[in-house]
């Protein structure tokens, strides 16, 4: 009996599932807290929670992770040298330390418009080679002719031996600067991805698991680890992609909307015919506009671990994430006694960080680049949770929430506080951790807000459900502002929004929100079994998909009296060819598209006997019956990495 293993290293939990290949049933699952920034201990803990009998018979394993996203957001990527060809300016110069602009580039027909200035390239490479870990290159219209990028890559390899990423290797879309950003971020992530993949591979091998190892991309498709290492930027947002694919698998619906309530955020997305809906503009990561094809997603900073705090009788949820009181009390039982003491904070001082239900302790990260005020405050915080009173008033000091906030932003201290997860513990609808801590926290906040504990928690629960509905409707009604939608949701004579497709909920306690969500949304709301590990299911249930375009354009020579077609140019990923006739160009394009799809599937670890390819053709014709002046061939391939059912029947 063979099995497949899925692993998802998320922001709060690392989940794992085992699926039986013969019928697609989930036969084992587990979750443990994510260990960040080193994800390996969390992965080890999670695998330890699975039946070793199943693990030894795993023949296919796939992972998804937020590692790439976090590295970009936290600016922890490795230094990279960026080379832009054709003197294209850099809007975000301050963000890039090592870059140069050189002459060169091509036009839309793939013809050279300016000779490549290799001397400038050589000078730059020699100047920064000992300061960077990789290079990124983007040349003007390299998607029509990559010659200059390839020449630079060859020179850098010869001079340094360092990894080199070319823009045309990552995207076919026009936009030299955005391709440059994509290549730049990709080069930053290569060492990080390599370390992570090697760590996961070594853990799989250590357990004597003889399995094909794959990784989920942010478009919901899977690739082999070797392919993922070449393009780690494509794993950004693979967590939301995993939830989307997992929801389709668990619910048995290849067409559905998905609401994934995580610890930090609520994400909404859509899957159609088993394929996630993608954003046309490309993923935006840490303020960078990239050409990475990622799922279209509506997200908000409200999740199960969002901080619930009160000021001037107003209850606020988020946007910061904290460790829930109920969870923290398991590891730090002294929190119970400290909550019973009910520390007093003056009303004019109360804010997001100065709350009687909030605690702080060191994260363990080494402090660097901090001010004297930050260093002094950090010296008063230890490895066990302290209240605001213990940090400040016990030492006769005035609180400085700004300095405290800077230490949180720099991840030097962690915060504990009341959360929606605590509210569910109070209401008895989620019983994972220490309920007493949640009850004590609710009593304190209820006093501040002028209500009682149950009323407070019911309100929090309803606000989370309303936020889920707001994200869903905003996603489905693209182009309409959230503010306008919220007016309807909060309206006195409100009629529910109706959705004609199933809405699948994922996340640990989402079942608790389904009834409240139904007050806002008129739809079939599904909470499938194993919804708490849906991302791990998605990691292993993803298919291999590839989409590419081949462009055929007429090439003209201009005479004294008119334009005359001289040849036809065929542009494809990685190059171009010129043909005397349109039919020759078309035949070549059709063959090349199929070949590139099959090569990709083979490199990505797909079963090439199980690949299906569709081709769609768009022609531009100047007059009826005439020869097309431009033809676009759009190829879509779908492959299977493992032989098992990809969609389970609904229970």
C-alpha positions in Angstrom: 0.0 0.0 0.0 1.5 3.3 -1.1 0.8 6.7 0.4 1.4 10.4 -0.3 2.6 13.0 2.2 1.7 16.7 2.2 3.4 19.3 4.4 2.5 23.0 4.8 4.8 25.3 6.9 2.4 28.2 7.7 2.8 31.3 9.8 1.3 29.7 12.9 1.2 26.0 12.4 3.1 23.4 10.3 0.5 20.8 9.1 1.0 17.3 7.6 -1.4 14.8 6.0 -1.0 11.3 4.7 -3.2 10.3 1.8 -3.8 6.7 0.6 -3.0 6.6 -3.1 -5.5 3.8 -3.9 -8.6 5.8 -3.1 -7.4 9.3 -2.1 -8.6 9.0 1.5 -6.9 11.0 4.2 -5.8 8.5 6.8 -3.6 10.5 9.1 -3.0 14.2 9.9 -1.2 16.3 12.5 -0.2 19.8 13.2 2.4 21.5 15.4 3.5 25.1 16.0 5.7 26.6 13.2 9.3 27.3 14.3 10.4 30.5 12.7 12.8 31.5 11.2 14.2 27.9 11.1 11.2 25.9 9.9 12.9 22.5 10.2 12.2 21.8 13.9 8.5 22.5 13.3 8.6 20.0 10.3 10.3 17.4 12.5 7.7 17.9 15.2 4.9 17.5 12.8 6.3 14.4 11.1 6.8 12.9 14.6 3.0 13.1 15.0 2.3 10.8 12.1 2.1 7.1 12.1 5.6 5.8 11.1 4.0 2.8 9.4 2.4 5.1 6.9 5.6 7.2 6.5 7.8 4.3 5.5 5.4 3.6 2.6 5.2 7.2 1.3 6.2 7.4 -2.3 5.3 11.0 -3.0 5.7 14.1 -0.9 5.0 17.7 -1.5 5.5 20.9 0.5 4.2 24.4 0.6 5.6 27.2 2.8 5.6 31.0 3.5 9.4 31.0 3.6 9.9 33.0 0.4 7.2 35.5 1.3 8.5 36.1 4.7 12.1 36.5 3.4 11.0 39.3 1.1 8.7 41.0 3.6 11.4 40.9 6.3 14.2 41.9 3.9 16.3 38.9 4.9 17.2 37.8 1.4 20.8 37.6 0.3 22.6 40.5 -1.5 22.2 40.5 -5.3 23.8 42.5 -8.2 21.1 43.8 -10.6 21.9 44.6 -14.2 19.3 46.4 -16.3 20.0 46.7 -20.1 18.9 49.7 -22.2 19.3 52.3 -19.5 15.9 51.7 -18.0 15.6 53.7 -14.8 14.9 52.1 -11.4 12.0 53.6 -9.5 13.1 52.0 -6.2 16.8 52.8 -6.2 17.0 53.1 -2.4 15.9 49.4 -2.1 18.6 48.0 -4.3 22.2 48.4 -3.1 24.1 46.9 -6.0 22.8 47.7 -9.5 23.9 49.2 -12.8 22.3 50.5 -16.0 24.1 49.6 -19.3 23.4 50.2 -23.0 21.9 47.5 -25.1 18.4 45.9 -25.7 16.1 45.0 -28.6 12.8 46.2 -30.0 9.4 44.5 -30.2 10.5 42.6 -33.3 13.5 41.2 -31.5 16.0 43.3 -33.5 19.0 44.9 -31.6 18.5 48.6 -31.1 21.8 49.3 -29.3 25.0 47.2 -29.0 25.5 45.7 -25.6 28.1 47.5 -23.5 30.0 44.5 -22.2 32.8 46.6 -20.8 30.4 48.3 -18.3 29.0 44.9 -17.4 32.5 43.5 -16.8 33.5 46.5 -14.6 30.3 46.2 -12.5 30.7 42.4 -12.0 34.3 42.7 -10.9 33.4 45.6 -8.6 30.6 43.8 -6.7 31.4 40.0 -7.1 32.7 39.7 -3.5 29.7 41.6 -2.1 26.8 39.6 -3.6 25.7 36.0 -3.6 24.0 36.1 -7.1 23.2 38.3 -10.1 20.0 39.2 -11.8 19.6 40.5 -15.4 16.8 42.1 -17.3 17.1 43.4 -20.9 14.7 45.5 -22.9 12.4 43.2 -24.9 14.4 40.1 -23.9 11.1 38.1 -24.2 11.4 38.7 -27.9 15.2 38.2 -28.0 17.2 37.0 -24.9 20.6 37.4 -26.6 21.9 40.2 -24.5 20.8 38.5 -21.2 22.4 35.3 -22.2 25.6 37.0 -23.2 25.8 38.7 -19.8 25.0 35.5 -18.0 27.8 33.7 -19.8 30.3 36.5 -18.8 29.2 36.5 -15.2 29.5 32.7 -15.0 33.0 32.9 -16.4 34.1 35.7 -14.1 32.5 34.6 -10.8 30.8 31.2 -11.0 27.8 32.7 -9.0 24.2 31.9 -9.8 22.7 34.2 -12.5 18.9 34.7 -13.0 17.6 36.2 -16.3 14.3 38.0 -16.6 13.2 36.1 -19.7 13.6 32.8 -17.8 10.9 33.8 -15.3 8.3 35.6 -17.4 7.0 36.1 -20.9 5.3 39.3 -20.1 6.4 42.7 -21.3 7.9 45.1 -18.7 11.7 45.1 -18.5 11.8 46.7 -15.0 9.2 44.3 -13.5 11.0 41.3 -15.0 14.2 42.8 -13.4 12.5 43.0 -10.0 11.3 39.4 -10.4 14.8 38.2 -11.3 16.3 40.2 -8.5 14.0 38.8 -5.8 14.4 35.3 -7.2 18.2 35.6 -7.0 17.9 36.8 -3.4 15.9 33.7 -2.5 18.1 31.1 -4.1 20.4 30.5 -1.1 17.4 30.5 1.4 15.4 28.1 -0.8 18.4 25.9 -1.2 18.9 25.6 2.6 15.2 24.9 3.2 14.9 22.3 0.4 18.1 20.5 1.6 16.8 20.5 5.2 13.4 19.0 4.1 15.2 16.5 1.8 17.6 15.4 4.6 14.7 14.9 7.1 12.8 12.8 4.5 15.9 10.7 3.9 16.7 10.5 7.7 13.4 8.8 8.1 14.1 6.4 5.2 11.2 7.7 3.2 11.8 6.8 -0.4 9.6 9.4 -2.1 9.5 11.8 -5.0 9.8 15.3 -3.4 7.8 18.1 -4.9 6.8 21.7 -4.0 3.7 23.7 -4.6 3.9 27.0 -6.5 1.9 30.1 -5.9 -0.3 29.4 -8.9 -1.5 26.1 -7.3 0.7 23.8 -9.4 3.5 21.5 -8.3 7.0 21.1 -9.5 10.0 19.0 -8.6 12.3 20.2 -5.9 15.1 20.7 -8.5 12.8 22.9 -10.6 11.6 24.8 -7.5 15.2 25.6 -6.6 15.7 27.4 -9.9 12.7 29.7 -9.4 12.1 30.0 -5.6 10.2 33.3 -6.2 7.4 31.2 -7.6 6.7 29.8 -4.2 5.6 33.2 -2.7 2.0 32.9 -1.6 2.1 29.1 -2.0 0.3 28.9 1.3 -2.9 30.5 0.0 -2.6 28.4 -3.2 -2.4 25.3 -1.1 -5.6 26.2 0.8 -7.4 26.7 -2.5 -6.3 23.4 -4.0 -7.0 21.7 -0.6 -10.5 23.1 -0.4 -11.4 21.7 -3.8 -10.0 18.3 -2.9 -11.7 18.1 0.5 -15.1 19.4 -0.6 -15.3 17.5 -3.9 -15.9 20.8 -5.7 -13.7 21.9 -8.6 -15.7 25.1 -8.7 -15.8 27.0 -5.4 -14.9 30.1 -3.5 -12.6 29.5 -0.5 -12.3 31.4 2.8 -9.2 30.5 4.7 -9.1 31.8 8.2 -5.5 31.6 9.4 -3.7 32.9 12.5 -2.7 36.2 11.0 -5.2 36.9 8.1 -8.3 35.9 6.3 -7.8 35.0 2.6 -10.5 34.6 -0.1 -9.8 33.0 -3.5 -11.6 31.1 -6.3 -11.0 27.9 -8.1 -12.6 26.9 -11.4 -12.4 23.5 -13.0 -9.8 22.6 -10.5 -7.5 25.4 -11.6 -7.0 28.5 -9.3 -7.9 31.9 -10.7 -4.8 33.9 -11.2 -4.0 37.6 -11.0 -3.3 39.1 -14.4 -1.0 41.8 -13.0 1.3 39.5 -11.1 2.1 39.1 -7.4 3.0 42.2 -5.3 5.5 41.1 -2.6 6.7 43.5 0.0 5.8 46.5 -2.2 7.5 45.0 -5.3 5.4 44.5 -8.4 6.6 41.3 -9.9 5.7 39.2 -13.0 5.1 36.1 -10.9 1.8 34.4 -11.7 0.0 34.0 -8.4 -3.6 33.3 -7.4 -6.0 36.3 -7.2 -6.7 36.8 -3.6 -8.6 39.1 -1.3 -7.0 39.3 2.1 -7.4 41.2 5.4 -5.3 41.3 8.6 -7.9 39.6 10.8 -7.4 36.0 11.8 -7.7 33.6 14.8 -4.6 35.1 16.5 -5.4 38.8 15.8 -5.1 41.0 19.0 -8.4 42.0 20.6 -7.9 45.2 22.5 -10.2 47.9 24.0 -9.8 51.7 24.1 -12.5 54.2 25.1 -15.0 51.3 25.4 -14.4 50.4 21.7 -13.4 46.8 20.9 -10.8 46.5 18.2 -9.5 43.4 16.4 -6.0 43.4 14.9 -4.2 44.2 12.8 -1.3 42.8 14.9 -1.1 39.1 15.6 -0.3 37.9 19.1 0.0 34.5 20.8 -3.5 33.7 22.2 -3.8 33.7 26.0 -5.2 30.2 26.0 -2.1 28.9 24.1 0.5 30.9 26.0 -0.9 29.6 29.3 -0.1 26.1 28.4 3.6 26.9 28.2 3.6 29.8 30.7 1.1 28.8 33.5 2.1 31.9 35.5 -0.1 33.9 33.1 -3.1 32.7 35.0 -2.1 34.3 38.3 -1.0 37.5 36.6 -4.4 37.8 34.9 -6.1 37.3 38.3 -4.1 40.2 39.7 -5.8 42.4 37.0 -3.1 45.0 36.5 -4.3 48.6 36.4 -3.5 50.9 33.5 -4.7 54.5 33.5 -7.4 55.0 30.9 -5.5 57.8 29.2 -2.6 55.4 28.6 -4.5 52.5 27.3 -3.6 51.6 23.7 -2.9 48.6 21.5 0.3 47.7 23.4 -0.7 49.0 26.8 -3.5 46.5 27.6 -4.1 44.7 30.9 -4.4 41.4 29.0 -1.1 41.8 27.1 2.3 40.2 28.0 5.7 40.5 26.5 8.8 38.3 26.4 12.0 38.0 24.3 11.9 36.1 21.0 15.5 34.9 21.2 16.7 36.7 18.1 20.0 38.6 18.5 19.6 42.3 18.9 21.4 44.5 16.3 21.0 48.0 15.0 18.8 49.2 17.9 18.8 52.6 19.7 19.9 53.1 23.3 16.3 53.5 24.4 15.4 50.2 22.7 18.4 48.4 24.2 17.5 49.7 27.7 13.9 48.6 27.4 14.9 45.2 26.0 17.2 44.7 29.0 14.1 44.8 31.3 12.3 42.0 29.3 13.2 38.4 29.9 12.4 35.0 28.6 9.2 34.7 30.6 6.0 36.8 30.0 5.8 40.2 31.8 2.9 42.5 32.1 3.1 46.2 31.3 3.1 46.9 35.0 6.1 44.6 35.5 8.0 46.2 32.7 7.3 49.8 33.6 5.6 50.7 36.9 7.4 48.1 39.1 10.6 50.0 38.1 9.0 53.5 38.5 9.2 54.3 34.8 6.8 55.9 32.4 5.6 53.7 29.6 6.8 54.3 26.1 4.5 52.4 23.7 6.5 53.6 20.7 9.7 52.0 21.8 7.9 48.8 22.8 6.3 48.8 19.3 9.7 49.1 17.6 11.0 46.0 19.5 7.9 44.1 18.3 8.4 45.2 14.7 12.0 44.1 14.9 10.8 40.7 16.2 13.0 41.1 19.3 10.1 40.5 21.6 6.8 38.5 21.2 3.4 39.6 22.5 0.7 37.6 24.1 -2.9 38.8 24.2 -6.6 38.1 23.9 -7.7 36.9 20.5 -10.8 35.6 18.6 -9.4 32.1 19.4 -9.8 33.0 23.1 -13.3 34.2 22.4 -14.2 30.8 21.0 -12.7 29.2 24.1 -14.9 31.3 26.3 -18.0 30.4 24.3 -17.1 26.7 24.5 -16.9 26.4 20.7 -13.1 25.6 20.5 -11.4 23.6 23.2 -7.8 23.2 22.1 -6.0 25.1 24.9 -6.4 26.6 28.4 -9.9 28.0 28.7 -9.3 29.6 32.1 -6.8 32.0 30.7 -9.4 33.0 28.0 -12.1 33.5 30.7 -9.9 35.7 32.8 -8.9 37.8 29.8 -12.5 38.2 28.6 -13.6 39.4 32.1 -11.0 42.1 32.0 -11.8 43.3 28.5 -15.6 43.1 29.2 -15.1 45.6 32.1 -13.2 48.0 29.9 -15.9 47.8 27.1 -18.9 48.1 29.4 -20.4 44.7 28.7 -20.2 41.1 30.0 -17.9 38.2 28.9 -20.4 36.3 26.8 -21.7 39.4 25.0 -18.1 40.5 24.3 -17.1 37.2 22.8 -20.3 36.9 20.8 -19.6 40.3 19.3 -16.0 39.4 18.5 -17.2 36.2 16.8 -19.8 38.1 14.7 -17.1 40.7 13.7 -14.8 37.9 12.4 -17.7 36.4 10.5 -18.6 39.8 9.0 -15.0 40.3 8.0 -15.1 36.9 6.2 -18.2 38.0 4.4 -16.7 41.4 3.5 -13.7 39.7 2.0 -15.8 37.2 0.0 -18.1 39.8 -1.5 -15.2 42.2 -2.2 -13.5 39.4 -4.1 -16.6 38.4 -6.1 -17.5 42.1 -6.8 -14.1 43.1 -8.1 -13.8 46.8 -8.6 -16.3 47.8 -5.8 -14.7 49.3 -2.7 -14.9 47.5 0.6 -16.3 50.7 2.1 -19.4 50.5 -0.1 -19.8 46.8 0.5 -19.5 47.3 4.3 -22.3 49.9 4.2 -24.6 47.1 2.9 -23.3 44.6 5.4 -23.9 47.0 8.3 -27.2 48.4 6.9 -30.4 48.3 8.9 -32.5 46.8 6.2 -29.8 44.5 4.8 -30.6 41.6 2.5 -28.0 38.8 2.3 -25.6 38.7 -0.6 -26.3 35.6 -2.8 -23.5 33.5 -4.2 -24.2 30.8 -6.8 -21.2 28.7 -6.1 -20.2 26.8 -2.9 -18.2 28.6 -0.3 -15.7 26.3 1.4 -14.3 27.3 4.8 -10.7 26.3 5.9 -8.9 26.8 9.2 -8.9 25.3 12.7 -12.0 26.7 14.3 -14.0 27.8 11.1 -16.9 25.6 11.9 -17.7 28.0 14.7 -18.2 30.8 12.2 -20.4 29.1 9.7 -23.8 30.0 11.3 -22.8 33.7 11.6 -21.4 33.8 8.1 -24.8 32.5 6.8 -26.4 35.6 8.2 -24.5 37.7 5.7 -24.1 35.3 2.7 -26.8 33.3 1.0 -24.8 30.3 -0.4 -24.0 26.7 0.2 -21.4 27.0 3.0 -19.2 23.9 3.4 -16.9 23.0 6.3 -15.2 19.8 5.1 -13.6 17.1 7.3 -9.9 17.8 7.8 -10.5 21.6 7.2 -7.9 22.4 9.8 -5.1 20.9 7.7 -6.5 21.9 4.3 -3.2 23.6 3.2 -1.2 20.4 3.7 -3.9 18.6 1.6 -3.4 21.2 -1.1 0.3 20.8 -1.1 0.0 17.1 -2.0 -3.2 17.4 -4.2 -1.8 20.0 -6.6 -1.4 19.2 -10.3 1.4 20.1 -12.7 0.2 23.0 -14.8 2.0 25.1 -17.4 0.8 28.0 -19.6 2.9 29.6 -22.3 2.4 31.8 -25.4 4.0 31.7 -28.8 3.7 34.8 -31.0 3.8 34.9 -34.8 4.2 38.3 -36.4 4.6 39.5 -40.0 7.9 41.2 -40.7 7.7 44.0 -43.2 10.1 45.8 -45.6 9.1 49.2 -46.7 9.2 50.2 -50.3 8.6 53.6 -51.9 4.9 52.9 -52.3 3.7 50.3 -49.7 4.6 47.9 -47.0 5.4 44.3 -48.1 5.6 41.2 -46.0 9.2 39.9 -46.1 9.0 37.0 -43.6 7.2 35.8 -40.4 8.8 35.9 -37.0 8.0 33.3 -34.3 8.7 34.3 -30.7 8.8 31.6 -28.1 10.2 31.3 -24.5 13.9 31.4 -24.9 14.3 32.5 -28.5 12.8 33.4 -31.9 12.9 32.0 -35.4 12.3 33.5 -38.8 10.4 31.8 -41.7 9.6 32.7 -45.3 5.9 31.7 -45.1 3.2 32.0 -42.5 2.4 28.2 -42.6 6.0 27.3 -41.8 5.9 29.7 -38.9 2.6 28.3 -37.6 3.7 24.7 -37.9 6.9 25.5 -36.0 5.0 27.4 -33.3 2.5 24.5 -32.8 5.4 22.0 -32.5 7.5 24.2 -30.3 4.6 24.9 -27.9 3.9 21.2 -27.4 7.6 20.5 -27.0 8.1 23.2 -24.3 5.1 22.0 -22.3 6.3 18.4 -22.4 9.9 19.4 -21.5 8.5 21.4 -18.5 6.4 18.5 -17.3 9.3 16.1 -17.5 11.6 18.5 -15.7 8.9 19.1 -13.0 8.6 15.4 -12.2 5.2 14.8 -13.9 4.2 11.5 -15.5 4.5 12.5 -19.2 2.0 9.8 -20.2 -0.6 11.7 -18.1 -0.2 15.1 -19.7 -3.0 16.8 -21.5 -2.3 19.9 -23.7 -4.9 22.4 -25.0 -4.0 25.1 -27.6 -6.0 28.2 -28.2 -5.3 30.4 -31.3 -6.0 34.1 -31.7 -5.5 35.7 -35.2 -5.4 39.3 -36.2 -6.4 39.7 -39.9 -6.5 43.1 -41.7 -9.1 42.0 -44.3 -11.5 39.1 -44.8 -9.7 36.0 -46.2 -6.3 37.5 -45.8 -3.2 36.1 -44.2 -3.0 36.8 -40.4 -0.6 39.6 -39.6 -0.3 38.3 -36.1 -1.2 35.0 -34.4 -1.0 34.2 -30.7 -0.9 30.5 -29.7 -1.8 29.9 -26.1 -0.8 26.5 -24.7 -2.1 25.1 -21.4 -0.8 21.8 -20.1 -2.0 19.7 -17.1 0.0 16.8 -15.7 -0.2 14.4 -12.8 2.7 13.9 -10.4 1.1 10.9 -8.6 -1.4 8.3 -9.6 -4.3 8.8 -7.3 -7.7 10.5 -7.3 -7.3 14.3 -7.3 -10.8 15.1 -6.2 -12.7 13.2 -3.5 -16.4 12.5 -3.6 -18.3 14.7 -1.2 -19.6 12.9 1.9 
